[in-house]
Amino acid sequence: MITAIIFGSILLVLSYFFIILLYLRQNRLIEMEQKQQKVLKEMEDVISSYLEEIKSENERLIVKLKSDHTMYQQQAPYMDTNSEANHTVALEKSHFAPEVAPVSSVPLSKAKKLTSKQPMNKRM
């Protein structure tokens, strides 16, 4: 009879120990999930701010290119803007020319046809 009481008490203590152990593991799991959600939100914020920065840079670039284009048109009003030869000359005399390789004398329509046939992955 005494052995049954001792055996029952040992089982009770062991069951309490395992319940506490499982409770601690569950709390760690919940804390880890909360940390992951926090990290995920931070990553989303960083990516969205990066995309906003890229968007604003692209908008500034578009504005600058448009202003440069209008400035160039004001400097050379005598040129026929629809002529293909003038487009190649305009590209060659652009202030961007020192940064890129010289433009060949391929007419604009032919260059558009050549680049439009290439897949996107080959253009880059």
DSSP file (Angstrom, degrees, kcal/mol; ACC not computed):
  #  RESIDUE AA STRUCTURE BP1 BP2  ACC     N-H-->O    O-->H-N    N-H-->O    O-->H-N    TCO  KAPPA ALPHA  PHI   PSI    X-CA   Y-CA   Z-CA
    1    1 A M     >        0   0    0      0, 0.0     4,-1.7     0, 0.0     5,-0.1   0.000 360.0 360.0 360.0 -44.0    0.0    0.0    0.0
    2    2 A I  H  >  +     0   0    0      1,-0.2     4,-2.6     2,-0.2     5,-0.2   0.881 360.0  55.0 -66.9 -37.4    2.8    2.4    0.9
    3    3 A T  H  > S+     0   0    0      1,-0.2     4,-2.8     2,-0.2    -1,-0.2   0.870 105.9  52.2 -64.4 -34.7    4.6    1.6   -2.3
    4    4 A A  H  > S+     0   0    0      2,-0.2     4,-2.4     1,-0.2    -1,-0.2   0.893 110.3  48.1 -67.2 -39.5    1.5    2.4   -4.3
    5    5 A I  H  X S+     0   0    0     -4,-1.7     4,-2.4     2,-0.2    -2,-0.2   0.916 114.3  45.7 -66.8 -43.2    1.3    5.8   -2.6
    6    6 A I  H  X S+     0   0    0     -4,-2.6     4,-2.4     2,-0.2    -2,-0.2   0.925 114.2  48.6 -65.0 -44.4    5.0    6.5   -3.3
    7    7 A F  H  X S+     0   0    0     -4,-2.8     4,-2.1    -5,-0.2    -2,-0.2   0.895 112.2  49.1 -62.6 -40.5    4.6    5.3   -6.9
    8    8 A G  H  X S+     0   0    0     -4,-2.4     4,-2.2     2,-0.2    -2,-0.2   0.885 111.1  49.7 -65.6 -40.8    1.5    7.5   -7.3
    9    9 A S  H  X S+     0   0    0     -4,-2.4     4,-2.5     2,-0.2    -2,-0.2   0.897 110.0  50.6 -66.6 -39.2    3.3   10.6   -5.9
   10   10 A I  H  X S+     0   0    0     -4,-2.4     4,-2.5     1,-0.2    -2,-0.2   0.920 111.6  48.1 -64.4 -42.4    6.3   10.0   -8.1
   11   11 A L  H  X S+     0   0    0     -4,-2.1     4,-2.5     2,-0.2    -1,-0.2   0.885 111.0  51.4 -64.0 -37.9    4.0    9.8  -11.2
   12   12 A L  H  X S+     0   0    0     -4,-2.2     4,-2.3     2,-0.2    -2,-0.2   0.923 111.4  46.5 -64.1 -44.6    2.2   13.0  -10.0
   13   13 A V  H  X S+     0   0    0     -4,-2.5     4,-2.4     2,-0.2    -2,-0.2   0.912 113.4  49.6 -64.1 -42.9    5.5   14.9   -9.7
   14   14 A L  H  X S+     0   0    0     -4,-2.5     4,-2.5     2,-0.2    -2,-0.2   0.901 110.0  50.5 -63.6 -40.5    6.7   13.6  -13.1
   15   15 A S  H  X S+     0   0    0     -4,-2.5     4,-2.2     2,-0.2    -2,-0.2   0.908 110.8  48.9 -65.7 -40.5    3.4   14.6  -14.7
   16   16 A Y  H  X S+     0   0    0     -4,-2.3     4,-2.5     2,-0.2     5,-0.2   0.916 110.7  51.9 -61.9 -42.2    3.7   18.1  -13.2
   17   17 A F  H  X S+     0   0    0     -4,-2.4     4,-2.3     1,-0.2    -2,-0.2   0.925 111.8  45.0 -60.0 -45.8    7.3   18.3  -14.5
   18   18 A F  H  X S+     0   0    0     -4,-2.5     4,-2.5     2,-0.2    -1,-0.2   0.847 111.4  53.1 -69.8 -33.5    6.2   17.4  -18.0
   19   19 A I  H  X S+     0   0    0     -4,-2.2     4,-2.2     2,-0.2    -2,-0.2   0.932 111.4  46.0 -65.1 -44.4    3.3   19.8  -18.0
   20   20 A I  H  X S+     0   0    0     -4,-2.5     4,-2.4     2,-0.2    -2,-0.2   0.909 112.2  51.7 -63.6 -42.1    5.6   22.6  -17.0
   21   21 A L  H  X S+     0   0    0     -4,-2.3     4,-2.1    -5,-0.2    -2,-0.2   0.922 111.3  46.3 -61.2 -45.4    8.1   21.6  -19.6
   22   22 A L  H  X S+     0   0    0     -4,-2.5     4,-2.3     2,-0.2    -1,-0.2   0.880 110.7  53.5 -64.8 -38.1    5.4   21.6  -22.4
   23   23 A Y  H  X S+     0   0    0     -4,-2.2     4,-2.2     2,-0.2    -2,-0.2   0.918 109.4  48.4 -62.3 -43.9    4.1   24.9  -21.2
   24   24 A L  H  X S+     0   0    0     -4,-2.4     4,-2.2     2,-0.2    -2,-0.2   0.903 111.5  49.5 -63.9 -41.9    7.6   26.5  -21.4
   25   25 A R  H  X S+     0   0    0     -4,-2.1     4,-2.2     1,-0.2    -1,-0.2   0.902 110.0  51.2 -63.7 -40.5    8.1   25.0  -24.9
   26   26 A Q  H  X S+     0   0    0     -4,-2.3     4,-2.3     1,-0.2    -2,-0.2   0.908 109.5  50.1 -63.9 -41.8    4.8   26.4  -26.0
   27   27 A N  H  X S+     0   0    0     -4,-2.2     4,-2.5     1,-0.2    -1,-0.2   0.897 109.8  50.7 -64.1 -39.8    5.6   29.9  -24.7
   28   28 A R  H  X S+     0   0    0     -4,-2.2     4,-2.4     2,-0.2    -1,-0.2   0.899 109.9  50.8 -63.7 -39.4    9.0   29.8  -26.6
   29   29 A L  H  X S+     0   0    0     -4,-2.2     4,-2.2     2,-0.2    -2,-0.2   0.914 110.7  48.1 -63.7 -43.2    7.2   28.8  -29.8
   30   30 A I  H  X S+     0   0    0     -4,-2.3     4,-2.1     2,-0.2    -2,-0.2   0.911 111.9  49.8 -64.3 -42.5    4.7   31.7  -29.4
   31   31 A E  H  X S+     0   0    0     -4,-2.5     4,-2.3     1,-0.2    -2,-0.2   0.901 110.2  50.8 -62.8 -40.7    7.5   34.1  -28.7
   32   32 A M  H  X S+     0   0    0     -4,-2.4     4,-2.4     2,-0.2    -2,-0.2   0.897 109.0  50.9 -64.6 -40.7    9.4   32.9  -31.8
   33   33 A E  H  X S+     0   0    0     -4,-2.2     4,-2.3     2,-0.2    -1,-0.2   0.904 110.2  49.9 -63.1 -41.0    6.3   33.3  -34.0
   34   34 A Q  H  X S+     0   0    0     -4,-2.1     4,-2.2     2,-0.2    -2,-0.2   0.900 110.7  49.5 -64.7 -40.3    5.9   36.9  -32.7
   35   35 A K  H  X S+     0   0    0     -4,-2.3     4,-2.7     2,-0.2    -2,-0.2   0.909 110.6  50.5 -63.8 -41.4    9.5   37.6  -33.5
   36   36 A Q  H  X S+     0   0    0     -4,-2.4     4,-2.6     2,-0.2    -2,-0.2   0.897 110.0  49.5 -64.2 -40.2    9.1   36.2  -37.0
   37   37 A Q  H  X S+     0   0    0     -4,-2.3     4,-2.3     2,-0.2    -1,-0.2   0.897 111.7  49.4 -64.6 -39.2    6.0   38.3  -37.6
   38   38 A K  H  X S+     0   0    0     -4,-2.2     4,-2.3     2,-0.2    -2,-0.2   0.923 112.5  46.8 -65.1 -44.4    7.9   41.4  -36.4
   39   39 A V  H  X S+     0   0    0     -4,-2.7     4,-2.6     2,-0.2    -2,-0.2   0.903 111.5  52.2 -64.1 -41.2   10.9   40.6  -38.7
   40   40 A L  H  X S+     0   0    0     -4,-2.6     4,-2.4     2,-0.2    -2,-0.2   0.916 109.8  48.2 -61.6 -43.8    8.5   40.0  -41.6
   41   41 A K  H  X S+     0   0    0     -4,-2.3     4,-2.3     2,-0.2    -1,-0.2   0.907 111.5  50.2 -63.7 -41.9    6.8   43.4  -41.0
   42   42 A E  H  X S+     0   0    0     -4,-2.3     4,-2.5     2,-0.2    -2,-0.2   0.906 110.5  50.1 -62.4 -41.5   10.2   45.1  -40.8
   43   43 A M  H  X S+     0   0    0     -4,-2.6     4,-2.7     2,-0.2     5,-0.2   0.913 110.1  49.9 -63.4 -42.1   11.3   43.4  -44.1
   44   44 A E  H  X S+     0   0    0     -4,-2.4     4,-2.6     1,-0.2    -1,-0.2   0.906 111.4  49.4 -62.3 -41.1    8.1   44.5  -45.8
   45   45 A D  H  X S+     0   0    0     -4,-2.3     4,-2.4     2,-0.2    -2,-0.2   0.912 112.0  47.9 -64.2 -42.6    8.6   48.1  -44.6
   46   46 A V  H  X S+     0   0    0     -4,-2.5     4,-2.3     2,-0.2    -2,-0.2   0.928 114.0  46.4 -64.7 -44.6   12.2   48.1  -45.8
   47   47 A I  H  X S+     0   0    0     -4,-2.7     4,-2.6     2,-0.2    -2,-0.2   0.911 113.0  49.0 -66.0 -41.8   11.2   46.7  -49.2
   48   48 A S  H  X S+     0   0    0     -4,-2.6     4,-2.3    -5,-0.2    -1,-0.2   0.897 112.0  48.3 -66.6 -38.4    8.3   49.1  -49.6
   49   49 A S  H  X S+     0   0    0     -4,-2.4     4,-2.2     2,-0.2    -1,-0.2   0.891 111.5  51.0 -67.1 -37.0   10.6   52.1  -48.7
   50   50 A Y  H  X S+     0   0    0     -4,-2.3     4,-2.4     2,-0.2    -2,-0.2   0.919 110.8  48.1 -63.7 -43.3   13.2   50.9  -51.1
   51   51 A L  H  X S+     0   0    0     -4,-2.6     4,-2.5     1,-0.2    -2,-0.2   0.885 110.4  51.7 -65.1 -38.2   10.5   50.6  -53.9
   52   52 A E  H  X S+     0   0    0     -4,-2.3     4,-2.4     2,-0.2    -1,-0.2   0.899 109.8  50.0 -64.0 -39.7    9.3   54.1  -53.0
   53   53 A E  H  X S+     0   0    0     -4,-2.2     4,-2.4     2,-0.2    -2,-0.2   0.919 111.4  47.7 -64.7 -43.6   12.8   55.4  -53.3
   54   54 A I  H  X S+     0   0    0     -4,-2.4     4,-2.6     1,-0.2    -2,-0.2   0.907 111.3  52.2 -62.8 -41.0   13.3   53.7  -56.7
   55   55 A K  H  X S+     0   0    0     -4,-2.5     4,-2.3     1,-0.2    -2,-0.2   0.917 110.5  46.7 -62.4 -43.8   10.0   55.1  -57.8
   56   56 A S  H  X S+     0   0    0     -4,-2.4     4,-2.4     2,-0.2    -1,-0.2   0.891 112.1  50.9 -67.7 -37.5   10.9   58.6  -56.9
   57   57 A E  H  X S+     0   0    0     -4,-2.4     4,-2.4     2,-0.2    -2,-0.2   0.907 110.6  49.5 -64.2 -40.7   14.3   58.3  -58.5
   58   58 A N  H  X S+     0   0    0     -4,-2.6     4,-2.6     2,-0.2    -2,-0.2   0.900 110.5  50.1 -63.7 -40.8   12.6   57.0  -61.7
   59   59 A E  H  X S+     0   0    0     -4,-2.3     4,-2.3     2,-0.2    -2,-0.2   0.912 111.2  48.6 -64.8 -41.6   10.2   60.0  -61.6
   60   60 A R  H  X S+     0   0    0     -4,-2.4     4,-2.6     2,-0.2    -2,-0.2   0.899 111.3  51.0 -63.7 -39.4   13.1   62.4  -61.2
   61   61 A L  H  X S+     0   0    0     -4,-2.4     4,-3.1     2,-0.2     5,-0.2   0.921 109.7  49.6 -63.6 -44.0   15.0   60.7  -64.1
   62   62 A I  H  X S+     0   0    0     -4,-2.6     4,-2.5     2,-0.2    -2,-0.2   0.921 112.1  48.0 -61.0 -44.2   11.9   61.0  -66.3
   63   63 A V  H  X S+     0   0    0     -4,-2.3     4,-2.5     2,-0.2    -2,-0.2   0.921 113.5  47.7 -62.9 -43.5   11.5   64.7  -65.5
   64   64 A K  H  X S+     0   0    0     -4,-2.6     4,-2.8     2,-0.2    -2,-0.2   0.916 112.1  48.9 -64.9 -43.1   15.2   65.3  -66.1
   65   65 A L  H  X S+     0   0    0     -4,-3.1     4,-2.4     2,-0.2    -1,-0.2   0.905 112.3  48.8 -64.1 -39.9   15.1   63.4  -69.4
   66   66 A K  H  X S+     0   0    0     -4,-2.5     4,-2.6    -5,-0.2    -2,-0.2   0.916 112.9  47.2 -64.7 -42.1   12.1   65.4  -70.5
   67   67 A S  H  X S+     0   0    0     -4,-2.5     4,-2.4     2,-0.2    -2,-0.2   0.896 112.8  49.2 -67.8 -38.2   13.7   68.7  -69.6
   68   68 A D  H  X S+     0   0    0     -4,-2.8     4,-2.5     2,-0.2    -1,-0.2   0.894 111.3  50.6 -64.4 -39.3   16.9   67.7  -71.4
   69   69 A H  H  X S+     0   0    0     -4,-2.4     4,-2.3     2,-0.2    -2,-0.2   0.933 112.8  44.6 -64.9 -45.6   14.9   66.7  -74.4
   70   70 A T  H  X S+     0   0    0     -4,-2.6     4,-2.1     2,-0.2    -2,-0.2   0.882 112.8  52.4 -66.9 -36.5   13.0   70.0  -74.5
   71   71 A M  H  X S+     0   0    0     -4,-2.4     4,-1.8     2,-0.2    -2,-0.2   0.911 110.1  48.4 -63.7 -41.5   16.2   71.9  -73.9
   72   72 A Y  H  X S+     0   0    0     -4,-2.5     4,-1.8     1,-0.2    -2,-0.2   0.896 110.5  51.0 -65.7 -39.3   17.8   70.1  -76.8
   73   73 A Q  H  < S+     0   0    0     -4,-2.3    -1,-0.2     1,-0.2    -2,-0.2   0.865 109.9  50.3 -66.3 -34.5   14.8   70.9  -79.0
   74   74 A Q  H  < S+     0   0    0     -4,-2.1    -1,-0.2     1,-0.2    -2,-0.2   0.836 110.2  50.3 -71.4 -31.8   15.1   74.6  -78.0
   75   75 A Q  H  < S+     0   0    0     -4,-1.8    -2,-0.2     1,-0.3    -1,-0.2   0.821 121.8  31.9 -75.4 -30.6   18.8   74.7  -78.8
   76   76 A A    ><  +     0   0    0     -4,-1.8     3,-1.1    -5,-0.1    -1,-0.3  -0.561  66.5 150.8-125.8  68.5   18.3   73.1  -82.3
   77   77 A P  T 3   +     0   0    0      0, 0.0    -1,-0.1     0, 0.0     4,-0.1   0.703  67.4  68.6 -74.0 -16.7   14.8   74.3  -83.5
   78   78 A Y  T 3  S+     0   0    0     -3,-0.1     2,-0.2     2,-0.1    -2,-0.0   0.639  79.9  97.9 -76.6 -12.8   15.9   74.1  -87.2
   79   79 A M  S <  S-     0   0    0     -3,-1.1     2,-0.8    -6,-0.2    -3,-0.0  -0.510  79.4-122.6 -79.4 143.3   16.2   70.3  -87.1
   80   80 A D    >   -     0   0    0     -2,-0.2     3,-1.1     1,-0.1     6,-0.2  -0.767  20.4-159.2 -81.2 112.8   13.3   68.2  -88.4
   81   81 A T  T 3  S+     0   0    0     -2,-0.8    -1,-0.1     1,-0.3    -2,-0.0   0.629  86.1  58.3 -73.9 -12.7   12.4   66.0  -85.3
   82   82 A N  T 3  S+     0   0    0      4,-0.0    -1,-0.3    -3,-0.0     2,-0.2   0.601  81.3 103.7 -91.1 -11.0   10.7   63.4  -87.5
   83   83 A S    <>  -     0   0    0     -3,-1.1     4,-1.4     1,-0.1    -4,-0.0  -0.504  65.9-144.4 -75.6 136.5   13.7   62.6  -89.6
   84   84 A E  H  > S+     0   0    0      1,-0.2     4,-1.7    -2,-0.2    24,-0.3   0.869 100.5  55.5 -68.0 -36.0   15.5   59.3  -88.8
   85   85 A A  H  > S+     0   0    0      1,-0.2     4,-2.0     2,-0.2    -1,-0.2   0.885 105.7  52.1 -64.2 -38.1   18.9   60.8  -89.5
   86   86 A N  H  > S+     0   0    0      1,-0.2     4,-2.8    -6,-0.2    -1,-0.2   0.847 104.8  56.3 -68.3 -32.6   18.3   63.6  -87.0
   87   87 A H  H  X S+     0   0    0     -4,-1.4     4,-2.2     2,-0.2    -1,-0.2   0.915 108.5  46.5 -64.2 -41.3   17.4   61.1  -84.3
   88   88 A T  H  X S+     0   0    0     -4,-1.7     4,-2.0     2,-0.2    -2,-0.2   0.898 113.7  48.5 -68.6 -37.6   20.8   59.4  -84.8
   89   89 A V  H  X S+     0   0    0     -4,-2.0     4,-2.2     2,-0.2    -2,-0.2   0.907 110.4  52.0 -65.9 -40.6   22.5   62.8  -84.7
   90   90 A A  H  < S+     0   0    0     -4,-2.8     4,-0.5     1,-0.2    -2,-0.2   0.892 110.4  48.1 -63.7 -39.0   20.6   63.8  -81.6
   91   91 A L  H >< S+     0   0    0     -4,-2.2     3,-0.6     1,-0.2    -1,-0.2   0.890 111.9  49.5 -67.7 -37.9   21.6   60.6  -79.9
   92   92 A E  H 3< S+     0   0    0     -4,-2.0    -2,-0.2     1,-0.2    -1,-0.2   0.860 114.9  43.5 -69.5 -34.1   25.3   61.1  -80.8
   93   93 A K  T 3< S+     0   0    0     -4,-2.2    -1,-0.2    -5,-0.1    -2,-0.2   0.390  86.6 122.0 -93.3   4.1   25.4   64.7  -79.6
   94   94 A S  S X  S-     0   0    0     -3,-0.6     3,-1.6    -4,-0.5    -3,-0.1  -0.272  74.1-120.9 -63.4 152.1   23.5   64.0  -76.4
   95   95 A H  T 3  S+     0   0    0      1,-0.3     4,-0.1     2,-0.1    -1,-0.1   0.558 112.2  66.0 -73.3  -4.8   25.2   64.9  -73.2
   96   96 A F  T >> S+     0   0    0      1,-0.2     3,-1.4    -5,-0.1     4,-0.8   0.573  75.4  93.4 -85.3 -10.3   24.9   61.3  -72.2
   97   97 A A  G X4 S+     0   0    0     -3,-1.6     3,-0.9     1,-0.3    -1,-0.2   0.829  75.2  58.4 -57.6 -39.2   27.3   60.3  -75.0
   98   98 A P  G 34 S+     0   0    0      0, 0.0    -1,-0.3     0, 0.0    -2,-0.1   0.792 105.2  52.9 -62.7 -23.7   30.5   60.3  -73.0
   99   99 A E  G <4 S+     0   0    0     -3,-1.4     2,-0.3    -4,-0.1    -2,-0.2   0.693 112.5  44.4 -83.7 -19.2   29.0   57.7  -70.6
  100  100 A V  S << S-     0   0    0     -3,-0.9     3,-0.1    -4,-0.8     0, 0.0  -0.754  96.1 -85.5-122.6 168.3   28.0   55.2  -73.3
  101  101 A A        -     0   0    0     -2,-0.3    -1,-0.1     1,-0.1    -2,-0.1  -0.325  62.2 -82.6 -67.3 154.8   29.6   53.8  -76.4
  102  102 A P        -     0   0    0      0, 0.0     2,-0.3     0, 0.0    -1,-0.1  -0.277  47.2-115.0 -60.4 144.9   29.3   55.8  -79.6
  103  103 A V        -     0   0    0    -15,-0.1     2,-0.0    -3,-0.1   -11,-0.0  -0.640  26.3-129.8 -83.7 134.3   26.0   55.3  -81.4
  104  104 A S        -     0   0    0     -2,-0.3     2,-0.3     1,-0.1    -1,-0.1  -0.286  27.7-103.7 -75.4 170.3   26.2   53.7  -84.8
  105  105 A S  S    S+     0   0    0     -2,-0.0    -1,-0.1     2,-0.0   -17,-0.1  -0.111  70.1 140.2 -90.4  38.6   24.5   55.4  -87.8
  106  106 A V        -     0   0    0     -2,-0.3     5,-0.1     1,-0.1    -2,-0.0  -0.681  59.6-109.8 -79.7 131.3   21.7   52.9  -87.8
  107  107 A P     >  -     0   0    0      0, 0.0     4,-2.3     0, 0.0     5,-0.2  -0.249  25.0-116.6 -60.1 151.3   18.3   54.6  -88.5
  108  108 A L  H  > S+     0   0    0    -24,-0.3     4,-2.4     1,-0.2     5,-0.2   0.876 112.3  52.4 -60.0 -42.0   16.0   54.8  -85.6
  109  109 A S  H  > S+     0   0    0      1,-0.2     4,-1.9     2,-0.2    -1,-0.2   0.892 111.1  47.5 -64.5 -38.8   13.3   52.6  -87.2
  110  110 A K  H  > S+     0   0    0      2,-0.2     4,-2.3     1,-0.2    -1,-0.2   0.890 111.2  51.3 -68.6 -38.9   15.7   49.8  -88.0
  111  111 A A  H  X S+     0   0    0     -4,-2.3     4,-2.5     2,-0.2     5,-0.2   0.894 109.3  50.7 -64.7 -39.6   17.2   50.0  -84.4
  112  112 A K  H  X S+     0   0    0     -4,-2.4     4,-2.2     1,-0.2    -1,-0.2   0.902 110.2  49.7 -64.0 -40.6   13.7   49.7  -83.0
  113  113 A K  H  X S+     0   0    0     -4,-1.9     4,-1.1     2,-0.2    -2,-0.2   0.910 111.9  48.5 -64.1 -41.1   13.0   46.7  -85.1
  114  114 A L  H  X S+     0   0    0     -4,-2.3     4,-0.6     1,-0.2     3,-0.3   0.921 115.4  42.6 -66.0 -43.7   16.2   45.0  -84.1
  115  115 A T  H  < S+     0   0    0     -4,-2.5     3,-0.5     1,-0.2    -1,-0.2   0.810 109.3  57.5 -75.5 -27.8   15.7   45.6  -80.4
  116  116 A S  H  < S+     0   0    0     -4,-2.2    -1,-0.2     1,-0.2    -2,-0.2   0.755 102.2  56.0 -74.5 -21.4   12.0   44.7  -80.4
  117  117 A K  H  < S+     0   0    0     -4,-1.1    -1,-0.2    -3,-0.3    -2,-0.2   0.705  90.3  89.0 -80.9 -19.3   12.8   41.2  -81.8
  118  118 A Q  S  < S-     0   0    0     -4,-0.6     5,-0.1    -3,-0.5     2,-0.0  -0.567  83.8-116.1 -80.3 140.1   15.2   40.3  -79.0
  119  119 A P    >>  -     0   0    0      0, 0.0     4,-1.1     0, 0.0     3,-0.8  -0.319  29.2-108.6 -67.7 160.3   13.7   38.7  -75.9
  120  120 A M  H 3> S+     0   0    0      1,-0.2     4,-1.1     2,-0.2     3,-0.4   0.855 116.3  55.5 -60.7 -38.2   13.9   40.6  -72.6
  121  121 A N  H 34 S+     0   0    0      1,-0.2    -1,-0.2     2,-0.2    -3,-0.0   0.773 106.8  50.8 -70.4 -24.0   16.6   38.4  -71.1
  122  122 A K  H <4 S+     0   0    0     -3,-0.8    -1,-0.2     1,-0.2    -2,-0.2   0.715 101.3  62.3 -83.7 -20.6   18.9   38.9  -74.0
  123  123 A R  H  <        0   0    0     -4,-1.1    -2,-0.2    -3,-0.4    -1,-0.2   0.859 360.0 360.0 -70.2 -34.5   18.6   42.7  -73.9
  124  124 A M     <        0   0    0     -4,-1.1    -1,-0.2     0, 0.0    -2,-0.2   0.471 360.0 360.0 -84.8 360.0   20.1   42.8  -70.5
